[in-house]
Amino acid sequence: MFYYFFLFVVIFEAIWELILTIWNLKYSTNPKASIPEVLKDKFSEEDFKRSKDYLKDTTKIKITSIVVNLAITLIFIFWGFPYFEKVALKITNSLILQGLIFFGIYWIINILVKIPIDLYSNFVVEEKYGFNTMTLKTYIADTIKHMIINVVLFAPLLSLLLWILVIDNNWWWKVSIVFVGFQLFISWIYPLFLAPLFNKFTPLEDEELKSKIMKLIKEASINIKEIYIMDASRRTRKQNAYLTGFGKSRRLVLYDTILNYPEKEILAIVGHELGHHVKKHIPKLIVIISVFYTFLFYLVNLVYNLLLNYKVFNISKPYSAFIYAFIFISSLVFFVMPLINFIQRKFEYEADEFSSKLLGSPEYMISSLKRIIKENLSNLNPLPLYKAWHYSHPSPEERIKKLSELKG
Ligand SMILES: [Zn+2]
């Protein structure tokens, strides 16, 4: 019985995702869709058409990747995992080593499958719209670096988790503690050690802009000593900024792709990032995600014991049961995504509002948003249901409307 329920959930999740993706495309590109009123001053019909074409091309990639993922998952469930378990058993008697081999094979196959989709996305689609600035050499170097970092960081973590699985059947809270600790560790080392492996970070040199940003930082009473420019332009022309890390690793990072914006707009974007910090969005998200993951692991643990006790699939080892349980619960979790995204969208509104207050007017935030949306070819009319599921930011139209209300 559980066997069929398991398959139903995994397949249904993929189908639901497919429906949402295709429906969103149809909704956003239907002939009746028009440029939202608030964006009409900056968007021509040609810009609008371009953003719809971009959506069409990226949606094709999304559909391919959902279908490929489902196919791979099913192949693994029916055949791959039981087979990998046998392979690992032949190589060693140590359960932890077996687990590492088992996850290692799964990980490598996943990477190999994703590479062609990734290449097509970067060098065909992103290239077509003038976003891609990455060379094949950078792509290969990135992929290798990612793999090395994953091995260095995750092999010890995985060994620890496997050890916990082996000694205790009721492992959910222990695994959660390790997992939350690991997340904090990553967010601390990310700006210091990981991000610099992929990009150059140079202190902002424009003294005038720097002193204006520093003034905002002071007004917001945040302790940030240095503003960095990241050479994002070596991979993409898309634009962004972020504030990251904590304690000594805290820093404000601007993509070099936004430096040609009018000064006030750069300040508005900085104000938005500062808003996330002042309103404590990152610690709040860490707490929410930690609670969420603890609950998730609790469920994975339940299913895990069920799978081992009733031998639902042709497997017998803790690591294989873990991955089946994890796949099952992840599929269920997809249906909780709207809740997490709802909270994140609330945070975005708060940060927009903070920026407007800090600059004394929402107009610069509005014009910078229009610029980002236009240059990033964002979808102007996302399907509301798709938005609820996938958008961590409100749609451009909603953000600008909300900001305009602040004008009064
Ligand atoms: Zn934001």
Boltz pocket constraint, residues with backbone or C-beta under 6 A from the ligand:
constraints:
  - pocket:
      binder: B
      contacts: [[A, 272], [A, 276], [A, 347], [A, 348], [A, 351]]
      max_distance: 6.0
